[in-house]
Amino acid sequence: MAAKGKSKNNIAAADEKKSVFSPTQIKNFVGEVKTEFLKIVWPDKKMTLGLTGVVVVLTVVISIYLGSVDLLLGKIVSSFLR
């Protein structure tokens, strides 16, 4: 009888080791994430501001282009519907 109880504990322990959501697996994952974050080389302030400026300028240019195309196509379609 004691062997049955012992084997159930071993099975439960093996299942806990395999479970991705066990506290030890979560702790290992968080530790690995922290280690990887320390390896990241973040851009400096000048580079960040420069790239942000490029994104803002491209967004404005593309939105003006798409707005003008939409306006032009809207006028063409409305002239055909008259």
PDB file of N, CA, C and O in Angstrom, chain B, residues numbered from 101:
ATOM      1  N   MET B 101       0.816  -1.188   0.000  1.00  0.00           N
ATOM      2  CA  MET B 101       0.000   0.000   0.000  1.00  0.00           C
ATOM      3  C   MET B 101       0.855   1.244   0.000  1.00  0.00           C
ATOM      4  O   MET B 101       0.511   2.227  -0.657  1.00  0.00           O
ATOM      5  N   ALA B 102       1.966   1.227   0.725  1.00  0.00           N
ATOM      6  CA  ALA B 102       2.820   2.402   0.796  1.00  0.00           C
ATOM      7  C   ALA B 102       3.434   2.683  -0.571  1.00  0.00           C
ATOM      8  O   ALA B 102       3.722   3.833  -0.906  1.00  0.00           O
ATOM      9  N   ALA B 103       3.630   1.636  -1.352  1.00  0.00           N
ATOM     10  CA  ALA B 103       4.229   1.824  -2.674  1.00  0.00           C
ATOM     11  C   ALA B 103       3.284   2.597  -3.588  1.00  0.00           C
ATOM     12  O   ALA B 103       3.725   3.409  -4.401  1.00  0.00           O
ATOM     13  N   LYS B 104       1.974   2.341  -3.451  1.00  0.00           N
ATOM     14  CA  LYS B 104       1.011   3.063  -4.284  1.00  0.00           C
ATOM     15  C   LYS B 104       1.022   4.550  -3.958  1.00  0.00           C
ATOM     16  O   LYS B 104       1.021   5.379  -4.869  1.00  0.00           O
ATOM     17  N   GLY B 105       1.033   4.899  -2.688  1.00  0.00           N
ATOM     18  CA  GLY B 105       1.054   6.304  -2.291  1.00  0.00           C
ATOM     19  C   GLY B 105       2.332   6.990  -2.738  1.00  0.00           C
ATOM     20  O   GLY B 105       2.322   8.150  -3.152  1.00  0.00           O
ATOM     21  N   LYS B 106       3.431   6.255  -2.649  1.00  0.00           N
ATOM     22  CA  LYS B 106       4.715   6.817  -3.050  1.00  0.00           C
ATOM     23  C   LYS B 106       4.752   7.058  -4.556  1.00  0.00           C
ATOM     24  O   LYS B 106       5.279   8.075  -5.006  1.00  0.00           O
ATOM     25  N   SER B 107       4.199   6.136  -5.335  1.00  0.00           N
ATOM     26  CA  SER B 107       4.218   6.303  -6.786  1.00  0.00           C
ATOM     27  C   SER B 107       3.321   7.457  -7.209  1.00  0.00           C
ATOM     28  O   SER B 107       3.623   8.132  -8.193  1.00  0.00           O
ATOM     29  N   LYS B 108       2.237   7.701  -6.499  1.00  0.00           N
ATOM     30  CA  LYS B 108       1.373   8.844  -6.806  1.00  0.00           C
ATOM     31  C   LYS B 108       2.126  10.141  -6.549  1.00  0.00           C
ATOM     32  O   LYS B 108       2.009  11.087  -7.328  1.00  0.00           O
ATOM     33  N   ASN B 109       2.892  10.197  -5.474  1.00  0.00           N
ATOM     34  CA  ASN B 109       3.681  11.396  -5.192  1.00  0.00           C
ATOM     35  C   ASN B 109       4.737  11.616  -6.270  1.00  0.00           C
ATOM     36  O   ASN B 109       4.986  12.749  -6.684  1.00  0.00           O
ATOM     37  N   ASN B 110       5.352  10.532  -6.720  1.00  0.00           N
ATOM     38  CA  ASN B 110       6.353  10.661  -7.788  1.00  0.00           C
ATOM     39  C   ASN B 110       5.724  11.153  -9.082  1.00  0.00           C
ATOM     40  O   ASN B 110       6.304  11.975  -9.791  1.00  0.00           O
ATOM     41  N   ILE B 111       4.533  10.646  -9.384  1.00  0.00           N
ATOM     42  CA  ILE B 111       3.829  11.078 -10.593  1.00  0.00           C
ATOM     43  C   ILE B 111       3.460  12.554 -10.478  1.00  0.00           C
ATOM     44  O   ILE B 111       3.614  13.314 -11.434  1.00  0.00           O
ATOM     45  N   ALA B 112       2.976  12.954  -9.307  1.00  0.00           N
ATOM     46  CA  ALA B 112       2.613  14.354  -9.095  1.00  0.00           C
ATOM     47  C   ALA B 112       3.845  15.251  -9.210  1.00  0.00           C
ATOM     48  O   ALA B 112       3.771  16.335  -9.788  1.00  0.00           O
ATOM     49  N   ALA B 113       4.959  14.809  -8.669  1.00  0.00           N
ATOM     50  CA  ALA B 113       6.192  15.594  -8.757  1.00  0.00           C
ATOM     51  C   ALA B 113       6.667  15.674 -10.205  1.00  0.00           C
ATOM     52  O   ALA B 113       7.143  16.722 -10.641  1.00  0.00           O
ATOM     53  N   ALA B 114       6.543  14.584 -10.947  1.00  0.00           N
ATOM     54  CA  ALA B 114       6.949  14.592 -12.354  1.00  0.00           C
ATOM     55  C   ALA B 114       6.038  15.503 -13.164  1.00  0.00           C
ATOM     56  O   ALA B 114       6.511  16.213 -14.051  1.00  0.00           O
ATOM     57  N   ASP B 115       4.725  15.495 -12.871  1.00  0.00           N
ATOM     58  CA  ASP B 115       3.793  16.378 -13.566  1.00  0.00           C
ATOM     59  C   ASP B 115       4.104  17.835 -13.267  1.00  0.00           C
ATOM     60  O   ASP B 115       4.000  18.687 -14.149  1.00  0.00           O
ATOM     61  N   GLU B 116       4.488  18.130 -12.014  1.00  0.00           N
ATOM     62  CA  GLU B 116       4.802  19.506 -11.649  1.00  0.00           C
ATOM     63  C   GLU B 116       6.044  19.983 -12.385  1.00  0.00           C
ATOM     64  O   GLU B 116       6.114  21.144 -12.785  1.00  0.00           O
ATOM     65  N   LYS B 117       7.020  19.108 -12.568  1.00  0.00           N
ATOM     66  CA  LYS B 117       8.233  19.484 -13.296  1.00  0.00           C
ATOM     67  C   LYS B 117       7.929  19.739 -14.769  1.00  0.00           C
ATOM     68  O   LYS B 117       8.550  20.607 -15.381  1.00  0.00           O
ATOM     69  N   LYS B 118       6.993  19.004 -15.342  1.00  0.00           N
ATOM     70  CA  LYS B 118       6.645  19.157 -16.740  1.00  0.00           C
ATOM     71  C   LYS B 118       5.737  20.356 -16.983  1.00  0.00           C
ATOM     72  O   LYS B 118       5.716  20.884 -18.095  1.00  0.00           O
ATOM     73  N   SER B 119       5.001  20.792 -16.000  1.00  0.00           N
ATOM     74  CA  SER B 119       4.040  21.878 -16.170  1.00  0.00           C
ATOM     75  C   SER B 119       4.755  23.196 -16.426  1.00  0.00           C
ATOM     76  O   SER B 119       5.685  23.566 -15.710  1.00  0.00           O
ATOM     77  N   VAL B 120       4.313  23.882 -17.438  1.00  0.00           N
ATOM     78  CA  VAL B 120       4.898  25.168 -17.790  1.00  0.00           C
ATOM     79  C   VAL B 120       4.515  26.232 -16.767  1.00  0.00           C
ATOM     80  O   VAL B 120       5.239  27.211 -16.589  1.00  0.00           O
ATOM     81  N   PHE B 121       3.393  26.048 -16.103  1.00  0.00           N
ATOM     82  CA  PHE B 121       2.880  27.052 -15.184  1.00  0.00           C
ATOM     83  C   PHE B 121       3.258  26.793 -13.731  1.00  0.00           C
ATOM     84  O   PHE B 121       2.690  27.412 -12.832  1.00  0.00           O
ATOM     85  N   SER B 122       4.187  25.910 -13.489  1.00  0.00           N
ATOM     86  CA  SER B 122       4.622  25.669 -12.124  1.00  0.00           C
ATOM     87  C   SER B 122       5.464  26.861 -11.661  1.00  0.00           C
ATOM     88  O   SER B 122       6.112  27.514 -12.479  1.00  0.00           O
ATOM     89  N   PRO B 123       5.457  27.144 -10.370  1.00  0.00           N
ATOM     90  CA  PRO B 123       6.212  28.302  -9.873  1.00  0.00           C
ATOM     91  C   PRO B 123       7.704  28.257 -10.206  1.00  0.00           C
ATOM     92  O   PRO B 123       8.311  29.299 -10.456  1.00  0.00           O
ATOM     93  N   THR B 124       8.292  27.079 -10.211  1.00  0.00           N
ATOM     94  CA  THR B 124       9.722  27.008 -10.526  1.00  0.00           C
ATOM     95  C   THR B 124       9.978  27.331 -11.994  1.00  0.00           C
ATOM     96  O   THR B 124      10.959  27.998 -12.323  1.00  0.00           O
ATOM     97  N   GLN B 125       9.106  26.865 -12.869  1.00  0.00           N
ATOM     98  CA  GLN B 125       9.262  27.167 -14.296  1.00  0.00           C
ATOM     99  C   GLN B 125       9.053  28.657 -14.555  1.00  0.00           C
ATOM    100  O   GLN B 125       9.758  29.252 -15.371  1.00  0.00           O
ATOM    101  N   ILE B 126       8.092  29.254 -13.868  1.00  0.00           N
ATOM    102  CA  ILE B 126       7.842  30.690 -14.031  1.00  0.00           C
ATOM    103  C   ILE B 126       9.038  31.484 -13.524  1.00  0.00           C
ATOM    104  O   ILE B 126       9.447  32.460 -14.152  1.00  0.00           O
ATOM    105  N   LYS B 127       9.598  31.072 -12.395  1.00  0.00           N
ATOM    106  CA  LYS B 127      10.767  31.756 -11.835  1.00  0.00           C
ATOM    107  C   LYS B 127      11.954  31.642 -12.791  1.00  0.00           C
ATOM    108  O   LYS B 127      12.675  32.617 -13.002  1.00  0.00           O
ATOM    109  N   ASN B 128      12.158  30.469 -13.363  1.00  0.00           N
ATOM    110  CA  ASN B 128      13.238  30.292 -14.338  1.00  0.00           C
ATOM    111  C   ASN B 128      13.019  31.180 -15.560  1.00  0.00           C
ATOM    112  O   ASN B 128      13.961  31.796 -16.058  1.00  0.00           O
ATOM    113  N   PHE B 129      11.789  31.245 -16.040  1.00  0.00           N
ATOM    114  CA  PHE B 129      11.478  32.064 -17.207  1.00  0.00           C
ATOM    115  C   PHE B 129      11.754  33.538 -16.933  1.00  0.00           C
ATOM    116  O   PHE B 129      12.365  34.219 -17.757  1.00  0.00           O
ATOM    117  N   VAL B 130      11.307  34.033 -15.778  1.00  0.00           N
ATOM    118  CA  VAL B 130      11.533  35.438 -15.435  1.00  0.00           C
ATOM    119  C   VAL B 130      13.030  35.722 -15.312  1.00  0.00           C
ATOM    120  O   VAL B 130      13.498  36.775 -15.747  1.00  0.00           O
ATOM    121  N   GLY B 131      13.766  34.810 -14.736  1.00  0.00           N
ATOM    122  CA  GLY B 131      15.211  34.978 -14.633  1.00  0.00           C
ATOM    123  C   GLY B 131      15.882  35.043 -16.006  1.00  0.00           C
ATOM    124  O   GLY B 131      16.787  35.849 -16.223  1.00  0.00           O
ATOM    125  N   GLU B 132      15.436  34.196 -16.923  1.00  0.00           N
ATOM    126  CA  GLU B 132      15.988  34.215 -18.270  1.00  0.00           C
ATOM    127  C   GLU B 132      15.628  35.509 -18.993  1.00  0.00           C
ATOM    128  O   GLU B 132      16.446  36.048 -19.738  1.00  0.00           O
ATOM    129  N   VAL B 133      14.418  36.009 -18.783  1.00  0.00           N
ATOM    130  CA  VAL B 133      14.007  37.272 -19.404  1.00  0.00           C
ATOM    131  C   VAL B 133      14.882  38.416 -18.890  1.00  0.00           C
ATOM    132  O   VAL B 133      15.323  39.260 -19.670  1.00  0.00           O
ATOM    133  N   LYS B 134      15.133  38.444 -17.583  1.00  0.00           N
ATOM    134  CA  LYS B 134      15.990  39.490 -17.018  1.00  0.00           C
ATOM    135  C   LYS B 134      17.391  39.420 -17.624  1.00  0.00           C
ATOM    136  O   LYS B 134      17.984  40.451 -17.942  1.00  0.00           O
ATOM    137  N   THR B 135      17.912  38.219 -17.783  1.00  0.00           N
ATOM    138  CA  THR B 135      19.247  38.040 -18.364  1.00  0.00           C
ATOM    139  C   THR B 135      19.281  38.557 -19.801  1.00  0.00           C
ATOM    140  O   THR B 135      20.236  39.223 -20.201  1.00  0.00           O
ATOM    141  N   GLU B 136      18.249  38.254 -20.567  1.00  0.00           N
ATOM    142  CA  GLU B 136      18.211  38.709 -21.963  1.00  0.00           C
ATOM    143  C   GLU B 136      18.050  40.224 -22.041  1.00  0.00           C
ATOM    144  O   GLU B 136      18.623  40.857 -22.928  1.00  0.00           O
ATOM    145  N   PHE B 137      17.283  40.815 -21.130  1.00  0.00           N
ATOM    146  CA  PHE B 137      17.111  42.269 -21.135  1.00  0.00           C
ATOM    147  C   PHE B 137      18.419  42.986 -20.840  1.00  0.00           C
ATOM    148  O   PHE B 137      18.642  44.093 -21.330  1.00  0.00           O
ATOM    149  N   LEU B 138      19.275  42.377 -20.055  1.00  0.00           N
ATOM    150  CA  LEU B 138      20.568  42.995 -19.773  1.00  0.00           C
ATOM    151  C   LEU B 138      21.482  42.994 -20.998  1.00  0.00           C
ATOM    152  O   LEU B 138      22.429  43.778 -21.059  1.00  0.00           O
ATOM    153  N   LYS B 139      21.212  42.125 -21.973  1.00  0.00           N
ATOM    154  CA  LYS B 139      22.020  42.048 -23.186  1.00  0.00           C
ATOM    155  C   LYS B 139      21.598  43.078 -24.235  1.00  0.00           C
ATOM    156  O   LYS B 139      22.331  43.299 -25.199  1.00  0.00           O
ATOM    157  N   ILE B 140      20.438  43.710 -24.072  1.00  0.00           N
ATOM    158  CA  ILE B 140      19.928  44.646 -25.067  1.00  0.00           C
ATOM    159  C   ILE B 140      20.762  45.912 -25.068  1.00  0.00           C
ATOM    160  O   ILE B 140      21.093  46.454 -24.013  1.00  0.00           O
ATOM    161  N   VAL B 141      21.098  46.376 -26.259  1.00  0.00           N
ATOM    162  CA  VAL B 141      21.795  47.653 -26.409  1.00  0.00           C
ATOM    163  C   VAL B 141      20.755  48.666 -26.869  1.00  0.00           C
ATOM    164  O   VAL B 141      20.339  48.655 -28.028  1.00  0.00           O
ATOM    165  N   TRP B 142      20.336  49.541 -25.961  1.00  0.00           N
ATOM    166  CA  TRP B 142      19.304  50.521 -26.263  1.00  0.00           C
ATOM    167  C   TRP B 142      19.918  51.709 -26.992  1.00  0.00           C
ATOM    168  O   TRP B 142      21.051  52.091 -26.699  1.00  0.00           O
ATOM    169  N   PRO B 143      19.183  52.304 -27.948  1.00  0.00           N
ATOM    170  CA  PRO B 143      19.720  53.474 -28.654  1.00  0.00           C
ATOM    171  C   PRO B 143      19.779  54.686 -27.726  1.00  0.00           C
ATOM    172  O   PRO B 143      19.020  54.794 -26.763  1.00  0.00           O
ATOM    173  N   ASP B 144      20.708  55.596 -28.047  1.00  0.00           N
ATOM    174  CA  ASP B 144      20.821  56.796 -27.222  1.00  0.00           C
ATOM    175  C   ASP B 144      19.703  57.778 -27.580  1.00  0.00           C
ATOM    176  O   ASP B 144      18.926  57.538 -28.504  1.00  0.00           O
ATOM    177  N   LYS B 145      19.634  58.877 -26.842  1.00  0.00           N
ATOM    178  CA  LYS B 145      18.539  59.834 -26.984  1.00  0.00           C
ATOM    179  C   LYS B 145      18.529  60.468 -28.377  1.00  0.00           C
ATOM    180  O   LYS B 145      17.462  60.666 -28.958  1.00  0.00           O
ATOM    181  N   LYS B 146      19.697  60.783 -28.910  1.00  0.00           N
ATOM    182  CA  LYS B 146      19.788  61.420 -30.216  1.00  0.00           C
ATOM    183  C   LYS B 146      19.227  60.502 -31.307  1.00  0.00           C
ATOM    184  O   LYS B 146      18.469  60.950 -32.167  1.00  0.00           O
ATOM    185  N   MET B 147      19.595  59.236 -31.271  1.00  0.00           N
ATOM    186  CA  MET B 147      19.111  58.277 -32.260  1.00  0.00           C
ATOM    187  C   MET B 147      17.596  58.089 -32.138  1.00  0.00           C
ATOM    188  O   MET B 147      16.891  58.008 -33.144  1.00  0.00           O
ATOM    189  N   THR B 148      17.111  58.023 -30.915  1.00  0.00           N
ATOM    190  CA  THR B 148      15.678  57.843 -30.695  1.00  0.00           C
ATOM    191  C   THR B 148      14.895  59.023 -31.240  1.00  0.00           C
ATOM    192  O   THR B 148      13.881  58.837 -31.913  1.00  0.00           O
ATOM    193  N   LEU B 149      15.353  60.236 -30.960  1.00  0.00           N
ATOM    194  CA  LEU B 149      14.660  61.427 -31.458  1.00  0.00           C
ATOM    195  C   LEU B 149      14.725  61.495 -32.984  1.00  0.00           C
ATOM    196  O   LEU B 149      13.744  61.876 -33.625  1.00  0.00           O
ATOM    197  N   GLY B 150      15.852  61.137 -33.566  1.00  0.00           N
ATOM    198  CA  GLY B 150      15.982  61.144 -35.020  1.00  0.00           C
ATOM    199  C   GLY B 150      15.031  60.168 -35.689  1.00  0.00           C
ATOM    200  O   GLY B 150      14.356  60.513 -36.659  1.00  0.00           O
ATOM    201  N   LEU B 151      14.980  58.955 -35.172  1.00  0.00           N
ATOM    202  CA  LEU B 151      14.082  57.949 -35.747  1.00  0.00           C
ATOM    203  C   LEU B 151      12.614  58.311 -35.530  1.00  0.00           C
ATOM    204  O   LEU B 151      11.774  58.038 -36.387  1.00  0.00           O
ATOM    205  N   THR B 152      12.304  58.924 -34.392  1.00  0.00           N
ATOM    206  CA  THR B 152      10.933  59.373 -34.133  1.00  0.00           C
ATOM    207  C   THR B 152      10.544  60.456 -35.128  1.00  0.00           C
ATOM    208  O   THR B 152       9.418  60.473 -35.626  1.00  0.00           O
ATOM    209  N   GLY B 153      11.477  61.361 -35.419  1.00  0.00           N
ATOM    210  CA  GLY B 153      11.212  62.404 -36.408  1.00  0.00           C
ATOM    211  C   GLY B 153      10.947  61.830 -37.781  1.00  0.00           C
ATOM    212  O   GLY B 153      10.043  62.285 -38.482  1.00  0.00           O
ATOM    213  N   VAL B 154      11.729  60.830 -38.178  1.00  0.00           N
ATOM    214  CA  VAL B 154      11.521  60.182 -39.473  1.00  0.00           C
ATOM    215  C   VAL B 154      10.134  59.551 -39.536  1.00  0.00           C
ATOM    216  O   VAL B 154       9.441  59.672 -40.546  1.00  0.00           O
ATOM    217  N   VAL B 155       9.734  58.888 -38.476  1.00  0.00           N
ATOM    218  CA  VAL B 155       8.418  58.243 -38.450  1.00  0.00           C
ATOM    219  C   VAL B 155       7.307  59.283 -38.548  1.00  0.00           C
ATOM    220  O   VAL B 155       6.338  59.081 -39.281  1.00  0.00           O
ATOM    221  N   VAL B 156       7.433  60.394 -37.818  1.00  0.00           N
ATOM    222  CA  VAL B 156       6.400  61.434 -37.846  1.00  0.00           C
ATOM    223  C   VAL B 156       6.311  62.061 -39.241  1.00  0.00           C
ATOM    224  O   VAL B 156       5.212  62.258 -39.759  1.00  0.00           O
ATOM    225  N   VAL B 157       7.457  62.373 -39.850  1.00  0.00           N
ATOM    226  CA  VAL B 157       7.450  62.984 -41.186  1.00  0.00           C
ATOM    227  C   VAL B 157       6.841  62.033 -42.215  1.00  0.00           C
ATOM    228  O   VAL B 157       6.012  62.447 -43.025  1.00  0.00           O
ATOM    229  N   LEU B 158       7.244  60.764 -42.189  1.00  0.00           N
ATOM    230  CA  LEU B 158       6.673  59.800 -43.130  1.00  0.00           C
ATOM    231  C   LEU B 158       5.173  59.618 -42.925  1.00  0.00           C
ATOM    232  O   LEU B 158       4.429  59.452 -43.892  1.00  0.00           O
ATOM    233  N   THR B 159       4.731  59.647 -41.689  1.00  0.00           N
ATOM    234  CA  THR B 159       3.307  59.512 -41.399  1.00  0.00           C
ATOM    235  C   THR B 159       2.531  60.684 -41.988  1.00  0.00           C
ATOM    236  O   THR B 159       1.466  60.492 -42.575  1.00  0.00           O
ATOM    237  N   VAL B 160       3.058  61.896 -41.835  1.00  0.00           N
ATOM    238  CA  VAL B 160       2.383  63.080 -42.380  1.00  0.00           C
ATOM    239  C   VAL B 160       2.363  63.028 -43.906  1.00  0.00           C
ATOM    240  O   VAL B 160       1.332  63.303 -44.518  1.00  0.00           O
ATOM    241  N   VAL B 161       3.489  62.680 -44.526  1.00  0.00           N
ATOM    242  CA  VAL B 161       3.559  62.625 -45.989  1.00  0.00           C
ATOM    243  C   VAL B 161       2.597  61.578 -46.540  1.00  0.00           C
ATOM    244  O   VAL B 161       1.864  61.848 -47.491  1.00  0.00           O
ATOM    245  N   ILE B 162       2.596  60.402 -45.955  1.00  0.00           N
ATOM    246  CA  ILE B 162       1.712  59.335 -46.445  1.00  0.00           C
ATOM    247  C   ILE B 162       0.251  59.684 -46.215  1.00  0.00           C
ATOM    248  O   ILE B 162      -0.593  59.378 -47.058  1.00  0.00           O
ATOM    249  N   SER B 163      -0.069  60.323 -45.085  1.00  0.00           N
ATOM    250  CA  SER B 163      -1.462  60.683 -44.834  1.00  0.00           C
ATOM    251  C   SER B 163      -1.936  61.775 -45.796  1.00  0.00           C
ATOM    252  O   SER B 163      -3.090  61.760 -46.224  1.00  0.00           O
ATOM    253  N   ILE B 164      -1.059  62.721 -46.139  1.00  0.00           N
ATOM    254  CA  ILE B 164      -1.427  63.741 -47.135  1.00  0.00           C
ATOM    255  C   ILE B 164      -1.654  63.088 -48.494  1.00  0.00           C
ATOM    256  O   ILE B 164      -2.619  63.414 -49.185  1.00  0.00           O
ATOM    257  N   TYR B 165      -0.769  62.169 -48.882  1.00  0.00           N
ATOM    258  CA  TYR B 165      -0.920  61.469 -50.150  1.00  0.00           C
ATOM    259  C   TYR B 165      -2.233  60.682 -50.193  1.00  0.00           C
ATOM    260  O   TYR B 165      -3.004  60.808 -51.145  1.00  0.00           O
ATOM    261  N   LEU B 166      -2.481  59.880 -49.172  1.00  0.00           N
ATOM    262  CA  LEU B 166      -3.705  59.070 -49.164  1.00  0.00           C
ATOM    263  C   LEU B 166      -4.955  59.945 -49.096  1.00  0.00           C
ATOM    264  O   LEU B 166      -5.976  59.621 -49.703  1.00  0.00           O
ATOM    265  N   GLY B 167      -4.877  61.050 -48.361  1.00  0.00           N
ATOM    266  CA  GLY B 167      -6.018  61.970 -48.303  1.00  0.00           C
ATOM    267  C   GLY B 167      -6.309  62.590 -49.651  1.00  0.00           C
ATOM    268  O   GLY B 167      -7.471  62.717 -50.035  1.00  0.00           O
ATOM    269  N   SER B 168      -5.269  62.979 -50.379  1.00  0.00           N
ATOM    270  CA  SER B 168      -5.484  63.578 -51.700  1.00  0.00           C
ATOM    271  C   SER B 168      -6.013  62.547 -52.700  1.00  0.00           C
ATOM    272  O   SER B 168      -6.885  62.867 -53.508  1.00  0.00           O
ATOM    273  N   VAL B 169      -5.502  61.324 -52.655  1.00  0.00           N
ATOM    274  CA  VAL B 169      -6.015  60.269 -53.527  1.00  0.00           C
ATOM    275  C   VAL B 169      -7.483  59.989 -53.204  1.00  0.00           C
ATOM    276  O   VAL B 169      -8.291  59.809 -54.115  1.00  0.00           O
ATOM    277  N   ASP B 170      -7.829  59.951 -51.938  1.00  0.00           N
ATOM    278  CA  ASP B 170      -9.215  59.719 -51.534  1.00  0.00           C
ATOM    279  C   ASP B 170     -10.114  60.850 -52.022  1.00  0.00           C
ATOM    280  O   ASP B 170     -11.214  60.606 -52.517  1.00  0.00           O
ATOM    281  N   LEU B 171      -9.645  62.076 -51.883  1.00  0.00           N
ATOM    282  CA  LEU B 171     -10.433  63.227 -52.335  1.00  0.00           C
ATOM    283  C   LEU B 171     -10.628  63.173 -53.849  1.00  0.00           C
ATOM    284  O   LEU B 171     -11.736  63.389 -54.342  1.00  0.00           O
ATOM    285  N   LEU B 172      -9.565  62.889 -54.579  1.00  0.00           N
ATOM    286  CA  LEU B 172      -9.635  62.810 -56.038  1.00  0.00           C
ATOM    287  C   LEU B 172     -10.580  61.703 -56.481  1.00  0.00           C
ATOM    288  O   LEU B 172     -11.443  61.928 -57.330  1.00  0.00           O
ATOM    289  N   LEU B 173     -10.426  60.508 -55.916  1.00  0.00           N
ATOM    290  CA  LEU B 173     -11.307  59.393 -56.295  1.00  0.00           C
ATOM    291  C   LEU B 173     -12.757  59.660 -55.899  1.00  0.00           C
ATOM    292  O   LEU B 173     -13.678  59.264 -56.612  1.00  0.00           O
ATOM    293  N   GLY B 174     -12.960  60.325 -54.774  1.00  0.00           N
ATOM    294  CA  GLY B 174     -14.322  60.679 -54.360  1.00  0.00           C
ATOM    295  C   GLY B 174     -14.979  61.625 -55.344  1.00  0.00           C
ATOM    296  O   GLY B 174     -16.158  61.470 -55.661  1.00  0.00           O
ATOM    297  N   LYS B 175     -14.233  62.602 -55.830  1.00  0.00           N
ATOM    298  CA  LYS B 175     -14.774  63.540 -56.824  1.00  0.00           C
ATOM    299  C   LYS B 175     -15.054  62.833 -58.146  1.00  0.00           C
ATOM    300  O   LYS B 175     -16.065  63.107 -58.793  1.00  0.00           O
ATOM    301  N   ILE B 176     -14.166  61.924 -58.551  1.00  0.00           N
ATOM    302  CA  ILE B 176     -14.382  61.187 -59.801  1.00  0.00           C
ATOM    303  C   ILE B 176     -15.633  60.326 -59.698  1.00  0.00           C
ATOM    304  O   ILE B 176     -16.454  60.321 -60.615  1.00  0.00           O
ATOM    305  N   VAL B 177     -15.791  59.607 -58.610  1.00  0.00           N
ATOM    306  CA  VAL B 177     -16.961  58.742 -58.437  1.00  0.00           C
ATOM    307  C   VAL B 177     -18.235  59.581 -58.351  1.00  0.00           C
ATOM    308  O   VAL B 177     -19.257  59.197 -58.921  1.00  0.00           O
ATOM    309  N   SER B 178     -18.198  60.706 -57.659  1.00  0.00           N
ATOM    310  CA  SER B 178     -19.409  61.533 -57.555  1.00  0.00           C
ATOM    311  C   SER B 178     -19.769  62.144 -58.901  1.00  0.00           C
ATOM    312  O   SER B 178     -20.948  62.355 -59.183  1.00  0.00           O
ATOM    313  N   SER B 179     -18.766  62.435 -59.746  1.00  0.00           N
ATOM    314  CA  SER B 179     -19.087  62.982 -61.085  1.00  0.00           C
ATOM    315  C   SER B 179     -19.732  61.911 -61.957  1.00  0.00           C
ATOM    316  O   SER B 179     -20.586  62.229 -62.784  1.00  0.00           O
ATOM    317  N   PHE B 180     -19.336  60.640 -61.789  1.00  0.00           N
ATOM    318  CA  PHE B 180     -19.971  59.574 -62.560  1.00  0.00           C
ATOM    319  C   PHE B 180     -21.394  59.310 -62.074  1.00  0.00           C
ATOM    320  O   PHE B 180     -22.246  58.910 -62.868  1.00  0.00           O
ATOM    321  N   LEU B 181     -21.663  59.520 -60.808  1.00  0.00           N
ATOM    322  CA  LEU B 181     -22.991  59.225 -60.272  1.00  0.00           C
ATOM    323  C   LEU B 181     -23.999  60.327 -60.572  1.00  0.00           C
ATOM    324  O   LEU B 181     -25.196  60.110 -60.383  1.00  0.00           O
ATOM    325  N   ARG B 182     -23.573  61.483 -61.024  1.00  0.00           N
ATOM    326  CA  ARG B 182     -24.516  62.579 -61.344  1.00  0.00           C
ATOM    327  C   ARG B 182     -25.201  62.369 -62.633  1.00  0.00           C
ATOM    328  O   ARG B 182     -26.018  63.195 -63.039  1.00  0.00           O
TER     329      ARG B 182
END
